[in-house]
Amino acid sequence: MKPLIVDALASGKGERIATRDVIGAGPRAVAGVLESHGYLPRIMPVEAILRGGSIPDEYDVLFISGMTSDLVAVQRAARLWRRDGPVIVGGPVASEPERVLGRTGAAAAVMGEGEGTLGELLEAGLRGDAFSGVKGLAYIDGEEVSVNHLRPIQGRNVYERYPASTRTILDYPLHYAARVYVEAVRGCSNYNRARTGPLGGACSMCRQCTEAGLTERYDCPEGIPPGCGYCSVPSLYGPPRSKPVQILRGEVKGLTELGVRRVVLSAPGFLDYGRELLVEPEPLTDPRNPEPNYEAIEELFESLGSIPAVAEGDVSLMIENIKASLVTEQAAATLGRYLEGTPVSVGFETGCPDHSRLIGRPDTPDECLTAVRRLKRAGLKPYVYFIHGLPGQTERTVERTVQAIGESMRLGAERVILYRFLSLPWSAFSGCPSGPPAARDRLSQRIYRAAQEANRRRKEAAVGTRLKVVLAEPYDRDPRLTVGYPMKHGPVVLVEGAAGRVGDVVEVELTSVASDRAVRGRPVDAMF
C-alpha cells in the first residue's frame, strides 16, 4: 500500500491565507499510525494538489484531514482521486459523516479520535467488508451512509503505541519557517455547559456541570453537549489526556533535527498539561480545580529545554491557548521562566459576564483581564481571543466586549484575534445559525472595528523596534520583498533587501505598517 495524506486543515475552499505559516498536528498523527504499521506515507498540502489539478499516480489510498470549515477543500481534493483504492476522511470535518461522505464520495469517515480506528482499519486491510465492525467509523454501504458506534475515549497509551511522524515534516515546503504544532494535550477540562435555556435551549439550571463531582459532571441530564457552546472539543475528544514527556521530547527533537525552528505545544488549554494525573482515576471535568500540575509542566519544559537546538536558541518553543481560570501567580511565573517573550492566548470570546456564563465559559472576563496582567508581568506576550456573532449577542454584550478589548490592551495584551461564530456539529450551539460577516451586522462590526484599531495601534507602536524572523519565501504580491515570520512573537514582516536569503534567521528593524496583517522591515545587518 502506498498512502497519501492530504492536509486540508484551515484551507477553507482550498487555500490558506492567514494560516500559511501553520502546520497542524493531525496529518502527522495519521502518518504515525501508518508508519507504525510498516507503511511510508507522504503528506501533501491541499493547495499543492489543487494547484496541480491531479494526484500523483504512485499512491493507491487517499487520506484527507480537514476541519468543519474545510469541507469545500476536502471535496475538491476527493474529486481528483482516480484510483480504485479508498478515500478516507478524518479530522473535525468528519463529525458530520453523512454530509462529508455525501459531498466527497469518500468510502469512510473517521469520527473523533482516529488512532485506534485507523489502526483497526489497517489491520483489516482497509477492506470495505470490515467497516461495519470498526467503532468510530462512518462508511458508504450501498447507497446509504452507515454510522457505527463512537469509539470510547482513548487512554494515554495510544501516544506510545502510535507516536506522531516526524519524517513527514519534510513534505511541507515551509517547514523550516512554519509554526509546527506538536500535540501536548488532547481534550478539554471545561465540562461546564452553555446555559442554553435563555438562548432557546433545554437547560434546567440544575448546576450538575458546575457543582457536582468530576464523574457526575461528565453527563448532562438534559443532554447538552459539554464545554463552551460554540466548541465541539469535549464532545469529540473528551477530557484532557497529556502526552508523556519522553514522547514529546522525542517528537520535538526529531523535528528540530529536520530543520524545524518554531514549535508550538498545542492544547485546548495548555495549563491542563498533567492535571488529569492529579485526579485519576476520575475524569478531569473541572476547568478550575485542581490548580495546574506545576511539577509536570516544569518537568516537560526542563526536558524540552535540554534539546540542543532549543538550548542554543536556534529553535523557539511556544504554547497557544490557556484558560484564565488556571492562570495563578505561580502558573504565570512558571510559564514566564521557560517561555519569556513568547505569545500565549487567553480566550475572552465575550466581555460581558452574564453572556460569558450563558455560553458556558470556564472563566469570567475579569479573570481573563487578571490573567493578561499576570502573564504580561511574567514576561510573556498575551494575545486575546474574541468572537463576534455569538448566540445571545446584544447591544449590551457588544458594549462590554468593546470595553474588554480596550482594557486588555491597556493591561498589556499584544494582539486581538477575532473570529466569527461558526455553528459546529457536536456543540451546544450546533442548531444555531452561524454569525453573519461583520460587514453585514452592525453589532459585529463594532467589535471588528475595535479589534482592528487595537491591532493597528500595536503595530504602529512597534515601528522602530527590532525582531528576529525566519525568512520564508518571496512575497507573492511583490517579489522584491521576502516574507519573514517571527521566531517568538510579532507580526508578519515584509522584509526589504533580503532577496536570496530564504531560510536565514535575521534580525530586522520594523520600518512601517504595511496592512492589518503585516509590517515592513529591513535586516539590521544590511543597514550599515
C-alpha positions as CSV (number, residue, x, y, z in Angstrom):
1,M,0.0,0.0,0.0
2,K,1.2,3.5,-0.9
3,P,-0.8,6.0,1.2
4,L,-1.1,9.7,0.6
5,I,-2.3,12.1,3.3
6,V,-3.8,15.4,2.1
7,D,-3.6,18.2,4.7
8,A,-6.6,20.4,4.1
9,L,-6.6,21.9,7.6
10,A,-7.6,25.6,7.8
11,S,-7.7,25.8,4.0
12,G,-11.4,26.7,3.6
13,K,-12.1,26.5,-0.1
14,G,-8.6,25.3,-0.9
15,E,-6.0,27.9,0.1
16,R,-4.5,29.0,3.4
17,I,-4.2,32.8,3.8
18,A,-4.0,33.8,7.4
19,T,-2.6,30.4,8.5
20,R,0.0,30.0,5.7
21,D,2.8,29.5,8.3
22,V,0.9,26.9,10.3
23,I,1.5,23.1,10.2
24,G,-1.1,21.3,12.3
25,A,-0.5,18.1,14.2
26,G,-3.3,15.9,12.8
27,P,-1.8,14.8,9.5
28,R,1.4,13.8,11.2
29,A,-0.6,11.8,13.8
30,V,-2.2,9.9,10.9
31,A,1.2,9.3,9.3
32,G,2.4,8.0,12.7
33,V,-0.2,5.3,12.7
34,L,0.6,4.3,9.1
35,E,4.3,4.2,9.9
36,S,3.7,2.0,13.0
37,H,2.0,-0.5,10.6
38,G,5.1,-0.5,8.3
39,Y,3.9,2.0,5.6
40,L,5.7,5.1,4.4
41,P,3.1,7.7,3.8
42,R,3.6,11.1,2.3
43,I,1.8,14.3,3.1
44,M,0.8,16.9,0.6
45,P,-0.8,20.3,1.4
46,V,-4.2,20.6,-0.3
47,E,-3.0,23.7,-2.2
48,A,-0.4,21.7,-4.0
49,I,-3.0,19.1,-5.0
50,L,-5.5,21.6,-6.3
51,R,-2.9,23.8,-8.0
52,G,-1.6,20.8,-10.0
53,G,-5.1,19.6,-10.7
54,S,-4.3,15.9,-10.1
55,I,-3.0,13.4,-7.5
56,P,0.3,11.7,-8.3
57,D,-0.2,8.2,-9.8
58,E,2.0,6.3,-7.4
59,Y,-0.5,6.4,-4.5
60,D,-3.3,3.9,-4.0
61,V,-5.0,5.1,-0.8
62,L,-6.0,8.6,0.0
63,F,-6.5,10.1,3.5
64,I,-7.8,13.7,3.8
65,S,-7.6,15.7,7.0
66,G,-9.8,18.8,7.5
67,M,-11.8,20.9,9.9
68,T,-15.5,21.6,9.6
69,S,-14.9,24.8,7.7
70,D,-12.7,23.0,5.2
71,L,-15.4,20.9,3.6
72,V,-15.1,22.5,0.2
73,A,-11.3,21.9,0.1
74,V,-11.8,18.3,1.2
75,Q,-14.5,17.8,-1.5
76,R,-12.3,19.3,-4.2
77,A,-9.3,17.1,-3.3
78,A,-11.5,13.9,-3.1
79,R,-12.9,14.6,-6.6
80,L,-9.4,14.4,-8.1
81,W,-9.0,10.8,-6.9
82,R,-8.9,8.4,-9.9
83,R,-7.8,5.1,-8.3
84,D,-9.7,2.1,-7.1
85,G,-8.3,2.5,-3.5
86,P,-10.5,4.1,-0.9
87,V,-10.7,7.7,0.2
88,I,-10.9,8.1,3.9
89,V,-11.7,11.5,5.6
90,G,-10.7,12.4,9.1
91,G,-10.4,15.4,11.5
92,P,-13.3,17.6,12.8
93,V,-14.9,17.7,9.3
94,A,-15.8,14.0,9.8
95,S,-18.1,15.0,12.7
96,E,-20.9,15.4,10.1
97,P,-20.4,12.0,8.4
98,E,-23.5,12.0,6.3
99,R,-22.6,15.4,4.9
100,V,-18.9,14.8,4.3
101,L,-19.4,11.3,2.7
102,G,-22.3,12.6,0.6
103,R,-20.3,15.6,-0.6
104,T,-17.0,13.9,-1.2
105,G,-17.9,10.4,-2.3
106,A,-15.3,9.1,0.2
107,A,-15.5,5.5,1.3
108,A,-15.4,6.2,5.0
109,A,-15.0,9.0,7.7
110,V,-13.2,8.6,11.0
111,M,-15.1,10.4,13.7
112,G,-13.4,11.7,16.8
113,E,-10.0,10.3,17.9
114,G,-8.5,8.5,14.9
115,E,-5.6,6.3,16.0
116,G,-7.5,3.3,17.3
117,T,-10.0,3.4,14.4
118,L,-7.3,3.8,11.8
119,G,-5.3,1.0,13.4
120,E,-8.2,-1.4,13.1
121,L,-8.8,-0.4,9.5
122,L,-5.2,-1.1,8.6
123,E,-5.2,-4.5,10.4
124,A,-8.3,-5.4,8.4
125,G,-6.6,-4.4,5.2
126,L,-8.9,-1.4,4.6
127,R,-11.5,-3.8,3.3
128,G,-15.0,-2.4,2.9
129,D,-16.5,-5.6,4.3
130,A,-14.7,-4.9,7.6
131,F,-16.0,-1.4,8.0
132,S,-19.2,-2.4,9.9
133,G,-17.2,-3.7,12.9
134,V,-15.0,-0.7,13.4
135,K,-16.0,1.8,16.2
136,G,-15.7,5.5,15.3
137,L,-16.3,4.9,11.6
138,A,-19.0,6.0,9.2
139,Y,-19.0,4.5,5.7
140,I,-20.9,4.1,2.5
141,D,-23.0,1.0,2.5
142,G,-24.5,0.7,-1.0
143,E,-26.3,4.0,-1.4
144,E,-26.7,4.7,2.3
145,V,-24.4,6.0,5.0
146,S,-23.9,3.8,8.0
147,V,-22.6,5.3,11.2
148,N,-21.0,2.9,13.7
149,H,-20.9,3.5,17.5
150,L,-18.3,6.0,18.6
151,R,-15.0,4.7,20.0
152,P,-14.5,5.2,23.7
153,I,-12.1,7.9,24.7
154,Q,-8.6,6.6,24.2
155,G,-6.1,6.4,27.0
156,R,-2.6,7.9,27.1
157,N,-1.1,4.6,26.0
158,V,-2.2,5.4,22.4
159,Y,0.6,8.0,22.2
160,E,3.2,5.4,23.0
161,R,1.8,2.9,20.5
162,Y,1.4,5.5,17.8
163,P,3.9,8.3,18.1
164,A,3.4,11.1,15.6
165,S,5.5,11.1,12.5
166,T,8.5,13.4,12.3
167,R,9.8,12.2,8.9
168,T,6.9,13.6,7.1
169,I,7.5,17.2,8.2
170,L,9.9,17.4,5.2
171,D,6.8,17.1,2.9
172,Y,5.9,20.7,3.9
173,P,7.8,23.2,1.8
174,L,7.8,25.8,4.6
175,H,8.6,23.5,7.5
176,Y,11.8,25.5,8.2
177,A,9.9,28.7,8.8
178,A,6.4,27.5,9.9
179,R,4.9,27.2,13.3
180,V,4.9,23.4,13.7
181,Y,2.2,22.2,16.1
182,V,3.0,19.3,18.5
183,E,0.0,18.0,20.3
184,A,0.8,18.1,24.1
185,V,-2.8,17.7,25.4
186,R,-5.9,16.2,23.8
187,G,-9.3,17.0,25.1
188,C,-10.6,19.8,27.4
189,S,-11.4,20.1,31.1
190,N,-14.3,22.5,30.6
191,Y,-17.4,20.4,31.2
192,N,-19.5,23.4,32.1
193,R,-22.5,23.6,29.8
194,A,-23.9,26.5,27.9
195,R,-26.9,27.8,29.8
196,T,-28.9,27.4,26.7
197,G,-32.3,28.0,28.4
198,P,-32.2,31.8,28.0
199,L,-30.8,31.2,24.5
200,G,-33.6,28.9,23.4
201,G,-32.3,25.5,24.7
202,A,-33.3,23.0,27.3
203,C,-31.0,23.8,30.3
204,S,-32.8,23.2,33.6
205,M,-30.2,25.1,35.6
206,C,-29.5,22.1,37.8
207,R,-25.8,23.1,38.2
208,Q,-24.6,19.5,37.9
209,C,-22.0,20.5,35.4
210,T,-20.5,23.2,37.6
211,E,-21.0,22.0,41.2
212,A,-21.1,18.2,41.2
213,G,-18.2,15.8,41.4
214,L,-15.9,15.1,38.5
215,T,-17.6,11.9,37.3
216,E,-21.1,13.4,37.6
217,R,-20.1,16.5,35.6
218,Y,-19.4,14.2,32.6
219,D,-23.0,13.8,31.8
220,C,-25.9,16.3,31.5
221,P,-29.4,15.3,32.5
222,E,-30.7,17.5,29.6
223,G,-28.2,16.1,27.1
224,I,-26.5,19.4,26.4
225,P,-23.0,18.8,25.0
226,P,-20.2,19.8,27.3
227,G,-17.9,22.8,27.0
228,C,-18.4,26.3,25.7
229,G,-21.5,26.4,23.5
230,Y,-19.6,27.2,20.3
231,C,-16.9,24.4,20.8
232,S,-17.0,20.7,20.0
233,V,-13.7,19.7,21.5
234,P,-15.1,18.0,24.7
235,S,-17.7,16.1,22.6
236,L,-15.2,15.0,20.0
237,Y,-12.1,14.3,22.2
238,G,-13.3,14.0,25.8
239,P,-11.5,15.2,29.0
240,P,-7.7,16.0,28.9
241,R,-5.0,13.4,28.4
242,S,-1.4,14.6,28.2
243,K,1.4,13.1,26.1
244,P,4.2,11.7,28.3
245,V,7.3,13.9,28.5
246,Q,9.5,11.3,26.7
247,I,7.1,11.1,23.8
248,L,7.1,14.9,23.4
249,R,10.8,15.1,23.8
250,G,11.3,12.6,21.0
251,E,8.9,14.3,18.7
252,V,10.3,17.8,19.2
253,K,13.9,16.6,19.0
254,G,13.1,14.7,15.7
255,L,11.5,17.8,14.2
256,T,14.4,20.1,15.2
257,E,16.9,17.7,13.7
258,L,15.0,18.0,10.4
259,G,15.1,21.8,10.3
260,V,12.0,23.0,12.3
261,R,12.7,26.2,14.1
262,R,9.3,27.2,15.6
263,V,7.5,24.6,17.7
264,V,4.1,25.2,19.3
265,L,2.9,22.8,22.0
266,S,-0.7,22.6,21.2
267,A,-3.6,22.0,23.6
268,P,-7.2,23.3,24.0
269,G,-5.7,24.6,27.3
270,F,-2.0,24.1,27.9
271,L,-2.3,24.5,31.7
272,D,-4.3,21.3,31.7
273,Y,-1.0,19.5,31.0
274,G,-0.6,16.7,33.5
275,R,-3.5,18.0,35.5
276,E,-5.5,14.8,34.9
277,L,-2.8,12.9,36.9
278,L,-3.9,14.8,40.0
279,V,-7.5,13.4,39.9
280,E,-7.1,9.9,38.4
281,P,-9.0,7.6,38.1
282,E,-11.8,10.2,37.8
283,P,-12.0,12.2,34.6
284,L,-10.7,15.8,34.6
285,T,-14.0,17.7,34.0
286,D,-13.4,20.8,36.2
287,P,-11.7,23.7,34.4
288,R,-10.8,25.4,37.7
289,N,-9.8,22.8,40.3
290,P,-7.2,21.4,41.0
291,E,-4.6,24.1,40.1
292,P,-2.2,23.3,37.3
293,N,0.3,20.4,37.8
294,Y,3.3,22.6,38.2
295,E,5.7,19.7,38.6
296,A,4.6,18.1,35.4
297,I,4.8,21.4,33.5
298,E,8.3,22.1,34.8
299,E,9.5,18.6,34.0
300,L,8.2,19.0,30.4
301,F,10.0,22.3,29.9
302,E,13.2,21.2,31.5
303,S,13.3,18.1,29.2
304,L,12.5,20.1,26.0
305,G,14.8,22.9,27.0
306,S,17.7,20.5,27.1
307,I,17.3,19.6,23.4
308,P,20.4,21.0,21.8
309,A,18.7,23.2,19.2
310,V,16.3,24.6,21.9
311,A,19.1,25.1,24.4
312,E,21.2,27.0,21.9
313,G,18.4,29.3,20.9
314,D,18.1,28.1,17.4
315,V,14.5,26.8,18.0
316,S,11.7,28.7,19.7
317,L,9.3,26.9,21.9
318,M,5.8,28.3,22.3
319,I,2.4,27.4,23.6
320,E,-1.0,28.7,22.5
321,N,-4.3,28.6,24.5
322,I,-4.6,28.7,28.2
323,K,-7.7,29.0,30.5
324,A,-7.7,32.2,32.6
325,S,-9.2,30.2,35.4
326,L,-5.9,28.4,35.8
327,V,-3.5,31.4,35.5
328,T,-2.4,31.6,39.1
329,E,0.5,33.7,40.0
330,Q,2.6,30.5,40.2
331,A,1.4,29.4,36.8
332,A,2.3,32.7,35.2
333,A,5.7,32.8,36.8
334,T,6.4,29.2,35.6
335,L,5.4,30.0,32.0
336,G,7.5,33.2,32.1
337,R,10.5,31.3,33.3
338,Y,10.6,29.0,30.3
339,L,8.7,31.0,27.6
340,E,9.8,34.6,28.1
341,G,9.0,36.7,25.1
342,T,6.6,34.3,23.5
343,P,2.9,34.7,22.9
344,V,0.2,33.0,24.9
345,S,-3.6,33.3,24.1
346,V,-6.4,34.0,26.6
347,G,-9.9,33.4,25.4
348,F,-12.5,36.0,26.4
349,E,-14.9,35.4,23.5
350,T,-17.2,38.0,25.1
351,G,-16.6,40.8,27.5
352,C,-20.0,40.5,29.2
353,P,-20.0,38.5,32.4
354,D,-23.7,37.3,32.0
355,H,-23.1,36.4,28.4
356,S,-19.9,34.5,29.4
357,R,-21.8,32.4,31.9
358,L,-24.6,31.7,29.4
359,I,-22.3,30.4,26.7
360,G,-20.6,28.1,29.2
361,R,-17.2,29.8,29.5
362,P,-14.9,28.3,32.2
363,D,-13.9,31.8,33.4
364,T,-15.1,35.3,33.7
365,P,-14.0,38.4,31.7
366,D,-12.5,39.8,34.9
367,E,-10.5,36.6,35.4
368,C,-9.3,37.0,31.8
369,L,-8.1,40.5,32.5
370,T,-6.3,39.3,35.6
371,A,-4.6,36.6,33.5
372,V,-3.4,39.1,30.9
373,R,-1.9,41.3,33.7
374,R,-0.2,38.3,35.3
375,L,1.2,36.9,32.1
376,K,2.5,40.3,30.9
377,R,4.2,40.9,34.3
378,A,5.8,37.4,33.9
379,G,7.4,38.4,30.6
380,L,5.0,36.8,28.2
381,K,3.1,38.3,25.2
382,P,-0.6,37.9,25.9
383,Y,-2.9,37.6,22.9
384,V,-6.7,37.8,23.5
385,Y,-9.5,36.0,21.6
386,F,-13.0,37.3,21.0
387,I,-15.9,36.0,18.8
388,H,-18.5,38.2,17.1
389,G,-21.9,36.9,16.1
390,L,-22.3,34.6,19.1
391,P,-25.8,33.5,20.1
392,G,-27.1,36.0,22.6
393,Q,-25.1,38.9,21.2
394,T,-26.9,42.2,22.1
395,E,-26.1,45.9,22.4
396,R,-25.1,45.3,26.0
397,T,-22.8,42.3,25.3
398,V,-21.1,44.2,22.4
399,E,-20.6,47.3,24.6
400,R,-18.9,45.2,27.3
401,T,-16.8,43.3,24.7
402,V,-15.5,46.6,23.2
403,Q,-14.6,47.7,26.7
404,A,-12.8,44.4,27.4
405,I,-10.8,44.8,24.2
406,G,-9.7,48.2,25.3
407,E,-8.9,47.1,28.9
408,S,-7.0,44.1,27.8
409,M,-4.8,46.2,25.6
410,R,-4.2,48.7,28.4
411,L,-3.1,45.8,30.6
412,G,-0.5,44.6,28.1
413,A,-2.2,42.4,25.5
414,E,-0.2,42.4,22.3
415,R,-2.8,41.4,19.8
416,V,-6.6,40.8,19.4
417,I,-7.6,37.7,17.5
418,L,-11.2,37.9,16.3
419,Y,-13.3,35.1,15.0
420,R,-16.8,34.9,13.6
421,F,-19.1,32.5,15.3
422,L,-19.5,29.3,13.2
423,S,-22.1,26.7,14.2
424,L,-20.2,23.4,14.7
425,P,-21.7,19.9,14.9
426,W,-21.5,18.2,18.3
427,S,-21.5,21.6,20.1
428,A,-24.3,23.1,22.2
429,F,-24.9,25.7,19.6
430,S,-25.0,23.3,16.6
431,G,-28.6,24.3,15.9
432,C,-27.9,28.0,15.8
433,P,-27.1,29.7,12.6
434,S,-23.5,30.9,12.1
435,G,-23.0,34.6,12.7
436,P,-23.0,36.9,9.6
437,P,-19.8,38.5,8.4
438,A,-19.0,41.7,10.4
439,A,-19.6,43.8,7.4
440,R,-23.3,42.8,7.3
441,D,-24.1,43.1,11.0
442,R,-24.0,46.4,12.9
443,L,-23.2,44.9,16.3
444,S,-20.4,42.6,15.0
445,Q,-18.9,45.5,13.1
446,R,-18.4,47.4,16.3
447,I,-16.4,44.5,17.7
448,Y,-14.5,44.1,14.4
449,R,-13.5,47.8,14.3
450,A,-12.4,47.8,18.0
451,A,-10.2,44.8,17.4
452,Q,-8.8,46.3,14.1
453,E,-8.0,49.6,15.8
454,A,-6.3,47.9,18.8
455,N,-4.1,45.9,16.5
456,R,-3.2,48.9,14.3
457,R,-2.1,50.8,17.3
458,R,0.1,47.9,18.5
459,K,1.7,47.7,15.0
460,E,2.4,51.4,14.9
461,A,4.0,51.3,18.3
462,A,6.3,48.5,17.1
463,V,7.8,50.6,14.3
464,G,11.4,51.3,15.1
465,T,11.8,48.1,17.2
466,R,13.7,45.0,16.3
467,L,12.5,41.5,15.8
468,K,14.2,38.2,14.9
469,V,12.4,36.5,12.0
470,V,12.8,33.4,9.7
471,L,12.9,34.4,6.1
472,A,10.3,32.1,4.5
473,E,9.6,32.9,0.8
474,P,9.3,35.8,-1.6
475,Y,6.1,37.9,-1.1
476,D,3.7,36.8,-3.8
477,R,2.4,40.4,-4.4
478,D,5.9,41.9,-4.7
479,P,8.9,39.5,-5.2
480,R,11.3,42.3,-4.1
481,L,10.0,41.7,-0.6
482,T,10.6,38.5,1.5
483,V,8.1,37.2,4.0
484,G,9.5,36.9,7.5
485,Y,7.9,35.0,10.3
486,P,8.8,36.0,13.9
487,M,10.8,33.4,15.8
488,K,8.9,34.2,19.0
489,H,6.3,36.9,18.8
490,G,5.3,39.7,16.5
491,P,3.6,40.4,13.2
492,V,4.4,39.0,9.8
493,V,7.2,41.1,8.4
494,L,7.7,42.0,4.7
495,V,11.4,42.3,4.6
496,E,13.2,44.7,2.1
497,G,16.7,43.9,0.9
498,A,16.6,40.2,1.8
499,A,16.5,38.6,-1.7
500,G,18.4,35.3,-1.8
501,R,18.3,34.8,1.9
502,V,15.3,32.5,2.3
503,G,15.8,30.1,5.2
504,D,18.0,32.5,7.2
505,V,17.1,33.8,10.6
506,V,17.8,37.5,10.7
507,E,17.2,40.5,13.0
508,V,15.0,43.1,11.3
509,E,14.1,46.7,12.2
510,L,10.5,47.4,11.7
511,T,10.0,50.5,9.4
512,S,6.3,50.9,8.7
513,V,2.8,49.3,8.9
514,A,2.0,47.5,5.7
515,S,-1.5,46.3,6.4
516,D,-3.7,45.0,9.1
517,R,-1.8,41.7,8.9
518,A,1.8,42.8,8.3
519,V,4.6,45.4,8.8
520,R,7.6,46.2,6.7
521,G,11.2,46.0,7.9
522,R,14.9,45.8,6.9
523,P,17.6,43.4,8.0
524,V,19.8,45.1,10.7
525,D,22.9,43.7,9.1
526,A,22.1,45.5,5.8
527,M,21.5,48.9,7.3
528,F,25.1,49.8,8.0
